[in-house]
Amino acid sequence: MFDRIKAFLDGRDAPDEGVNNDDALADAAAAVLVEAALLDGNVDDAERQIIVDILHDRFELAAEDADALITGIVEDPHHANRVYAATKTIRDSFSEEQRIEIMEMLWRVAYADGTLHDYEANLVRRTAGLLYVPDQESGRARKRALKRLGLEDSV
């Protein structure tokens, strides 16, 4: 697991042993989600927990592995450069419905602390474009995320 995380963070292909396409997709999703969380300066506990939950629920990563992946991305000085590569992996590997699901995940992370910061909103909008998710679908994903977080009436 840690070899795969290190390879991903170093920009190399992960070793073949025990790695599948789902691992690459989990890595890509984690990179985008962590970048959204970092835009307000740090990954707070609420954001980290939402990302761990998403990686566990959607990609079946153990909580410890998800937490280690998040930590590795946060500590990588070039993490922001990984977002574009990650969006390409997601765009090329996910169906439109799955890309919209990624957008909902991004909105959940962006609103995890109850506030949408300008930088977070900008990243989510840019990511929607990079994933070829139409504005209407991103807006619907945002509403679903707000409802899931119990914030639909406060925004």
Biotite code that builds the C-alpha atoms (Angstrom):
import biotite.structure as struc

atoms = struc.array([
    struc.Atom([0.000, 0.000, 0.000], chain_id="A", res_id=1, res_name="MET", atom_name="CA", element="C"),
    struc.Atom([2.678, 2.512, 0.974], chain_id="A", res_id=2, res_name="PHE", atom_name="CA", element="C"),
    struc.Atom([4.724, 1.707, -2.153], chain_id="A", res_id=3, res_name="ASP", atom_name="CA", element="C"),
    struc.Atom([1.650, 2.521, -4.223], chain_id="A", res_id=4, res_name="ARG", atom_name="CA", element="C"),
    struc.Atom([1.103, 5.822, -2.381], chain_id="A", res_id=5, res_name="ILE", atom_name="CA", element="C"),
    struc.Atom([4.778, 6.773, -2.712], chain_id="A", res_id=6, res_name="LYS", atom_name="CA", element="C"),
    struc.Atom([4.775, 5.910, -6.424], chain_id="A", res_id=7, res_name="ALA", atom_name="CA", element="C"),
    struc.Atom([1.650, 8.010, -6.956], chain_id="A", res_id=8, res_name="PHE", atom_name="CA", element="C"),
    struc.Atom([3.090, 10.978, -5.092], chain_id="A", res_id=9, res_name="LEU", atom_name="CA", element="C"),
    struc.Atom([6.388, 10.690, -6.961], chain_id="A", res_id=10, res_name="ASP", atom_name="CA", element="C"),
    struc.Atom([4.501, 10.806, -10.265], chain_id="A", res_id=11, res_name="GLY", atom_name="CA", element="C"),
    struc.Atom([5.483, 7.280, -11.233], chain_id="A", res_id=12, res_name="ARG", atom_name="CA", element="C"),
    struc.Atom([3.229, 4.431, -12.131], chain_id="A", res_id=13, res_name="ASP", atom_name="CA", element="C"),
    struc.Atom([2.442, 2.314, -9.139], chain_id="A", res_id=14, res_name="ALA", atom_name="CA", element="C"),
    struc.Atom([4.117, -1.078, -8.944], chain_id="A", res_id=15, res_name="PRO", atom_name="CA", element="C"),
    struc.Atom([2.155, -3.843, -10.649], chain_id="A", res_id=16, res_name="ASP", atom_name="CA", element="C"),
    struc.Atom([1.993, -5.999, -7.560], chain_id="A", res_id=17, res_name="GLU", atom_name="CA", element="C"),
    struc.Atom([-1.479, -5.785, -6.019], chain_id="A", res_id=18, res_name="GLY", atom_name="CA", element="C"),
    struc.Atom([-2.446, -2.667, -7.959], chain_id="A", res_id=19, res_name="VAL", atom_name="CA", element="C"),
    struc.Atom([-5.544, -2.367, -10.080], chain_id="A", res_id=20, res_name="ASN", atom_name="CA", element="C"),
    struc.Atom([-7.456, 0.351, -11.848], chain_id="A", res_id=21, res_name="ASN", atom_name="CA", element="C"),
    struc.Atom([-9.561, 0.998, -8.737], chain_id="A", res_id=22, res_name="ASP", atom_name="CA", element="C"),
    struc.Atom([-6.384, 1.890, -6.838], chain_id="A", res_id=23, res_name="ASP", atom_name="CA", element="C"),
    struc.Atom([-5.411, 4.456, -9.466], chain_id="A", res_id=24, res_name="ALA", atom_name="CA", element="C"),
    struc.Atom([-8.917, 5.922, -9.391], chain_id="A", res_id=25, res_name="LEU", atom_name="CA", element="C"),
    struc.Atom([-8.881, 6.107, -5.587], chain_id="A", res_id=26, res_name="ALA", atom_name="CA", element="C"),
    struc.Atom([-5.507, 7.865, -5.729], chain_id="A", res_id=27, res_name="ASP", atom_name="CA", element="C"),
    struc.Atom([-6.789, 10.333, -8.313], chain_id="A", res_id=28, res_name="ALA", atom_name="CA", element="C"),
    struc.Atom([-9.986, 11.045, -6.383], chain_id="A", res_id=29, res_name="ALA", atom_name="CA", element="C"),
    struc.Atom([-8.005, 11.496, -3.164], chain_id="A", res_id=30, res_name="ALA", atom_name="CA", element="C"),
    struc.Atom([-5.654, 13.986, -4.840], chain_id="A", res_id=31, res_name="ALA", atom_name="CA", element="C"),
    struc.Atom([-8.552, 16.148, -6.036], chain_id="A", res_id=32, res_name="VAL", atom_name="CA", element="C"),
    struc.Atom([-10.453, 15.931, -2.735], chain_id="A", res_id=33, res_name="LEU", atom_name="CA", element="C"),
    struc.Atom([-7.401, 16.760, -0.635], chain_id="A", res_id=34, res_name="VAL", atom_name="CA", element="C"),
    struc.Atom([-6.553, 19.719, -2.855], chain_id="A", res_id=35, res_name="GLU", atom_name="CA", element="C"),
    struc.Atom([-10.072, 21.064, -2.309], chain_id="A", res_id=36, res_name="ALA", atom_name="CA", element="C"),
    struc.Atom([-9.633, 20.677, 1.446], chain_id="A", res_id=37, res_name="ALA", atom_name="CA", element="C"),
    struc.Atom([-6.231, 22.393, 1.401], chain_id="A", res_id=38, res_name="LEU", atom_name="CA", element="C"),
    struc.Atom([-7.374, 25.535, -0.400], chain_id="A", res_id=39, res_name="LEU", atom_name="CA", element="C"),
    struc.Atom([-8.460, 27.236, 2.802], chain_id="A", res_id=40, res_name="ASP", atom_name="CA", element="C"),
    struc.Atom([-5.021, 26.651, 4.305], chain_id="A", res_id=41, res_name="GLY", atom_name="CA", element="C"),
    struc.Atom([-5.280, 23.233, 5.948], chain_id="A", res_id=42, res_name="ASN", atom_name="CA", element="C"),
    struc.Atom([-7.228, 20.002, 6.078], chain_id="A", res_id=43, res_name="VAL", atom_name="CA", element="C"),
    struc.Atom([-9.327, 20.295, 9.204], chain_id="A", res_id=44, res_name="ASP", atom_name="CA", element="C"),
    struc.Atom([-10.773, 17.315, 11.049], chain_id="A", res_id=45, res_name="ASP", atom_name="CA", element="C"),
    struc.Atom([-14.197, 17.568, 9.413], chain_id="A", res_id=46, res_name="ALA", atom_name="CA", element="C"),
    struc.Atom([-12.700, 17.688, 5.906], chain_id="A", res_id=47, res_name="GLU", atom_name="CA", element="C"),
    struc.Atom([-10.327, 14.805, 6.665], chain_id="A", res_id=48, res_name="ARG", atom_name="CA", element="C"),
    struc.Atom([-13.176, 12.675, 8.010], chain_id="A", res_id=49, res_name="GLN", atom_name="CA", element="C"),
    struc.Atom([-15.342, 13.321, 4.963], chain_id="A", res_id=50, res_name="ILE", atom_name="CA", element="C"),
    struc.Atom([-12.464, 12.371, 2.648], chain_id="A", res_id=51, res_name="ILE", atom_name="CA", element="C"),
    struc.Atom([-11.759, 9.208, 4.662], chain_id="A", res_id=52, res_name="VAL", atom_name="CA", element="C"),
    struc.Atom([-15.473, 8.320, 4.552], chain_id="A", res_id=53, res_name="ASP", atom_name="CA", element="C"),
    struc.Atom([-15.643, 8.919, 0.796], chain_id="A", res_id=54, res_name="ILE", atom_name="CA", element="C"),
    struc.Atom([-12.529, 6.829, 0.106], chain_id="A", res_id=55, res_name="LEU", atom_name="CA", element="C"),
    struc.Atom([-13.858, 4.072, 2.341], chain_id="A", res_id=56, res_name="HIS", atom_name="CA", element="C"),
    struc.Atom([-17.421, 4.081, 0.970], chain_id="A", res_id=57, res_name="ASP", atom_name="CA", element="C"),
    struc.Atom([-16.643, 4.601, -2.716], chain_id="A", res_id=58, res_name="ARG", atom_name="CA", element="C"),
    struc.Atom([-13.274, 2.873, -3.119], chain_id="A", res_id=59, res_name="PHE", atom_name="CA", element="C"),
    struc.Atom([-13.392, 0.420, -0.188], chain_id="A", res_id=60, res_name="GLU", atom_name="CA", element="C"),
    struc.Atom([-10.134, 1.714, 1.292], chain_id="A", res_id=61, res_name="LEU", atom_name="CA", element="C"),
    struc.Atom([-9.576, 0.878, 4.924], chain_id="A", res_id=62, res_name="ALA", atom_name="CA", element="C"),
    struc.Atom([-9.757, 3.989, 7.099], chain_id="A", res_id=63, res_name="ALA", atom_name="CA", element="C"),
    struc.Atom([-6.064, 3.665, 7.987], chain_id="A", res_id=64, res_name="GLU", atom_name="CA", element="C"),
    struc.Atom([-5.080, 3.427, 4.320], chain_id="A", res_id=65, res_name="ASP", atom_name="CA", element="C"),
    struc.Atom([-7.284, 6.394, 3.414], chain_id="A", res_id=66, res_name="ALA", atom_name="CA", element="C"),
    struc.Atom([-5.778, 8.433, 6.233], chain_id="A", res_id=67, res_name="ASP", atom_name="CA", element="C"),
    struc.Atom([-2.243, 7.491, 5.134], chain_id="A", res_id=68, res_name="ALA", atom_name="CA", element="C"),
    struc.Atom([-3.065, 8.470, 1.552], chain_id="A", res_id=69, res_name="LEU", atom_name="CA", element="C"),
    struc.Atom([-4.399, 11.852, 2.699], chain_id="A", res_id=70, res_name="ILE", atom_name="CA", element="C"),
    struc.Atom([-1.319, 12.467, 4.847], chain_id="A", res_id=71, res_name="THR", atom_name="CA", element="C"),
    struc.Atom([0.982, 11.547, 1.967], chain_id="A", res_id=72, res_name="GLY", atom_name="CA", element="C"),
    struc.Atom([-0.756, 13.971, -0.378], chain_id="A", res_id=73, res_name="ILE", atom_name="CA", element="C"),
    struc.Atom([-0.761, 16.784, 2.196], chain_id="A", res_id=74, res_name="VAL", atom_name="CA", element="C"),
    struc.Atom([2.948, 16.325, 2.857], chain_id="A", res_id=75, res_name="GLU", atom_name="CA", element="C"),
    struc.Atom([3.850, 16.214, -0.851], chain_id="A", res_id=76, res_name="ASP", atom_name="CA", element="C"),
    struc.Atom([5.235, 19.649, -1.808], chain_id="A", res_id=77, res_name="PRO", atom_name="CA", element="C"),
    struc.Atom([3.997, 19.146, -5.368], chain_id="A", res_id=78, res_name="HIS", atom_name="CA", element="C"),
    struc.Atom([0.474, 18.032, -4.480], chain_id="A", res_id=79, res_name="HIS", atom_name="CA", element="C"),
    struc.Atom([-1.172, 20.851, -6.413], chain_id="A", res_id=80, res_name="ALA", atom_name="CA", element="C"),
    struc.Atom([0.498, 19.682, -9.621], chain_id="A", res_id=81, res_name="ASN", atom_name="CA", element="C"),
    struc.Atom([-1.121, 16.271, -9.148], chain_id="A", res_id=82, res_name="ARG", atom_name="CA", element="C"),
    struc.Atom([-4.638, 17.670, -9.546], chain_id="A", res_id=83, res_name="VAL", atom_name="CA", element="C"),
    struc.Atom([-4.425, 18.001, -13.322], chain_id="A", res_id=84, res_name="TYR", atom_name="CA", element="C"),
    struc.Atom([-3.024, 14.495, -13.750], chain_id="A", res_id=85, res_name="ALA", atom_name="CA", element="C"),
    struc.Atom([-5.686, 13.213, -11.369], chain_id="A", res_id=86, res_name="ALA", atom_name="CA", element="C"),
    struc.Atom([-8.507, 14.876, -13.289], chain_id="A", res_id=87, res_name="THR", atom_name="CA", element="C"),
    struc.Atom([-7.218, 13.293, -16.504], chain_id="A", res_id=88, res_name="LYS", atom_name="CA", element="C"),
    struc.Atom([-7.252, 9.858, -14.860], chain_id="A", res_id=89, res_name="THR", atom_name="CA", element="C"),
    struc.Atom([-10.790, 10.455, -13.603], chain_id="A", res_id=90, res_name="ILE", atom_name="CA", element="C"),
    struc.Atom([-11.995, 11.879, -16.924], chain_id="A", res_id=91, res_name="ARG", atom_name="CA", element="C"),
    struc.Atom([-10.526, 8.970, -18.903], chain_id="A", res_id=92, res_name="ASP", atom_name="CA", element="C"),
    struc.Atom([-11.664, 6.225, -16.525], chain_id="A", res_id=93, res_name="SER", atom_name="CA", element="C"),
    struc.Atom([-15.030, 7.310, -15.150], chain_id="A", res_id=94, res_name="PHE", atom_name="CA", element="C"),
    struc.Atom([-18.403, 7.484, -16.848], chain_id="A", res_id=95, res_name="SER", atom_name="CA", element="C"),
    struc.Atom([-20.231, 10.812, -16.888], chain_id="A", res_id=96, res_name="GLU", atom_name="CA", element="C"),
    struc.Atom([-22.369, 9.640, -13.962], chain_id="A", res_id=97, res_name="GLU", atom_name="CA", element="C"),
    struc.Atom([-19.246, 8.747, -11.962], chain_id="A", res_id=98, res_name="GLN", atom_name="CA", element="C"),
    struc.Atom([-17.619, 12.107, -12.761], chain_id="A", res_id=99, res_name="ARG", atom_name="CA", element="C"),
    struc.Atom([-20.744, 13.830, -11.463], chain_id="A", res_id=100, res_name="ILE", atom_name="CA", element="C"),
    struc.Atom([-20.406, 11.690, -8.327], chain_id="A", res_id=101, res_name="GLU", atom_name="CA", element="C"),
    struc.Atom([-16.839, 12.999, -7.950], chain_id="A", res_id=102, res_name="ILE", atom_name="CA", element="C"),
    struc.Atom([-18.227, 16.544, -8.183], chain_id="A", res_id=103, res_name="MET", atom_name="CA", element="C"),
    struc.Atom([-20.658, 15.795, -5.361], chain_id="A", res_id=104, res_name="GLU", atom_name="CA", element="C"),
    struc.Atom([-17.718, 14.490, -3.316], chain_id="A", res_id=105, res_name="MET", atom_name="CA", element="C"),
    struc.Atom([-15.800, 17.696, -4.018], chain_id="A", res_id=106, res_name="LEU", atom_name="CA", element="C"),
    struc.Atom([-18.736, 19.841, -2.932], chain_id="A", res_id=107, res_name="TRP", atom_name="CA", element="C"),
    struc.Atom([-18.989, 17.804, 0.301], chain_id="A", res_id=108, res_name="ARG", atom_name="CA", element="C"),
    struc.Atom([-15.338, 18.469, 1.066], chain_id="A", res_id=109, res_name="VAL", atom_name="CA", element="C"),
    struc.Atom([-15.616, 22.145, 0.134], chain_id="A", res_id=110, res_name="ALA", atom_name="CA", element="C"),
    struc.Atom([-18.571, 22.602, 2.499], chain_id="A", res_id=111, res_name="TYR", atom_name="CA", element="C"),
    struc.Atom([-17.250, 20.293, 5.254], chain_id="A", res_id=112, res_name="ALA", atom_name="CA", element="C"),
    struc.Atom([-16.554, 23.226, 7.565], chain_id="A", res_id=113, res_name="ASP", atom_name="CA", element="C"),
    struc.Atom([-19.929, 24.813, 6.776], chain_id="A", res_id=114, res_name="GLY", atom_name="CA", element="C"),
    struc.Atom([-18.362, 27.583, 4.680], chain_id="A", res_id=115, res_name="THR", atom_name="CA", element="C"),
    struc.Atom([-17.468, 27.720, 1.012], chain_id="A", res_id=116, res_name="LEU", atom_name="CA", element="C"),
    struc.Atom([-14.267, 29.704, 0.578], chain_id="A", res_id=117, res_name="HIS", atom_name="CA", element="C"),
    struc.Atom([-13.621, 31.494, -2.720], chain_id="A", res_id=118, res_name="ASP", atom_name="CA", element="C"),
    struc.Atom([-10.597, 29.332, -3.527], chain_id="A", res_id=119, res_name="TYR", atom_name="CA", element="C"),
    struc.Atom([-12.580, 26.156, -2.888], chain_id="A", res_id=120, res_name="GLU", atom_name="CA", element="C"),
    struc.Atom([-15.412, 27.336, -5.117], chain_id="A", res_id=121, res_name="ALA", atom_name="CA", element="C"),
    struc.Atom([-12.919, 28.204, -7.838], chain_id="A", res_id=122, res_name="ASN", atom_name="CA", element="C"),
    struc.Atom([-11.262, 24.765, -7.669], chain_id="A", res_id=123, res_name="LEU", atom_name="CA", element="C"),
    struc.Atom([-14.607, 22.975, -7.807], chain_id="A", res_id=124, res_name="VAL", atom_name="CA", element="C"),
    struc.Atom([-15.683, 25.012, -10.855], chain_id="A", res_id=125, res_name="ARG", atom_name="CA", element="C"),
    struc.Atom([-12.338, 24.422, -12.603], chain_id="A", res_id=126, res_name="ARG", atom_name="CA", element="C"),
    struc.Atom([-12.484, 20.721, -11.787], chain_id="A", res_id=127, res_name="THR", atom_name="CA", element="C"),
    struc.Atom([-15.981, 20.473, -13.243], chain_id="A", res_id=128, res_name="ALA", atom_name="CA", element="C"),
    struc.Atom([-14.596, 21.875, -16.489], chain_id="A", res_id=129, res_name="GLY", atom_name="CA", element="C"),
    struc.Atom([-11.604, 19.521, -16.457], chain_id="A", res_id=130, res_name="LEU", atom_name="CA", element="C"),
    struc.Atom([-13.929, 16.561, -15.873], chain_id="A", res_id=131, res_name="LEU", atom_name="CA", element="C"),
    struc.Atom([-16.350, 17.714, -18.596], chain_id="A", res_id=132, res_name="TYR", atom_name="CA", element="C"),
    struc.Atom([-19.192, 17.983, -16.083], chain_id="A", res_id=133, res_name="VAL", atom_name="CA", element="C"),
    struc.Atom([-21.763, 20.579, -17.215], chain_id="A", res_id=134, res_name="PRO", atom_name="CA", element="C"),
    struc.Atom([-22.534, 23.473, -14.856], chain_id="A", res_id=135, res_name="ASP", atom_name="CA", element="C"),
    struc.Atom([-26.118, 22.247, -14.369], chain_id="A", res_id=136, res_name="GLN", atom_name="CA", element="C"),
    struc.Atom([-24.914, 18.821, -13.232], chain_id="A", res_id=137, res_name="GLU", atom_name="CA", element="C"),
    struc.Atom([-22.307, 20.371, -10.935], chain_id="A", res_id=138, res_name="SER", atom_name="CA", element="C"),
    struc.Atom([-25.055, 22.547, -9.450], chain_id="A", res_id=139, res_name="GLY", atom_name="CA", element="C"),
    struc.Atom([-27.235, 19.503, -8.829], chain_id="A", res_id=140, res_name="ARG", atom_name="CA", element="C"),
    struc.Atom([-24.261, 17.725, -7.254], chain_id="A", res_id=141, res_name="ALA", atom_name="CA", element="C"),
    struc.Atom([-23.761, 20.769, -5.017], chain_id="A", res_id=142, res_name="ARG", atom_name="CA", element="C"),
    struc.Atom([-27.381, 20.653, -3.858], chain_id="A", res_id=143, res_name="LYS", atom_name="CA", element="C"),
    struc.Atom([-27.114, 16.919, -3.094], chain_id="A", res_id=144, res_name="ARG", atom_name="CA", element="C"),
    struc.Atom([-23.896, 17.530, -1.135], chain_id="A", res_id=145, res_name="ALA", atom_name="CA", element="C"),
    struc.Atom([-25.485, 20.346, 0.874], chain_id="A", res_id=146, res_name="LEU", atom_name="CA", element="C"),
    struc.Atom([-28.503, 18.177, 1.648], chain_id="A", res_id=147, res_name="LYS", atom_name="CA", element="C"),
    struc.Atom([-26.260, 15.292, 2.700], chain_id="A", res_id=148, res_name="ARG", atom_name="CA", element="C"),
    struc.Atom([-24.357, 17.633, 5.029], chain_id="A", res_id=149, res_name="LEU", atom_name="CA", element="C"),
    struc.Atom([-27.580, 19.119, 6.414], chain_id="A", res_id=150, res_name="GLY", atom_name="CA", element="C"),
    struc.Atom([-26.703, 22.574, 5.072], chain_id="A", res_id=151, res_name="LEU", atom_name="CA", element="C"),
    struc.Atom([-29.301, 23.004, 2.333], chain_id="A", res_id=152, res_name="GLU", atom_name="CA", element="C"),
    struc.Atom([-31.229, 25.654, 4.275], chain_id="A", res_id=153, res_name="ASP", atom_name="CA", element="C"),
    struc.Atom([-28.186, 27.599, 5.480], chain_id="A", res_id=154, res_name="SER", atom_name="CA", element="C"),
    struc.Atom([-26.602, 28.381, 2.112], chain_id="A", res_id=155, res_name="VAL", atom_name="CA", element="C"),
])
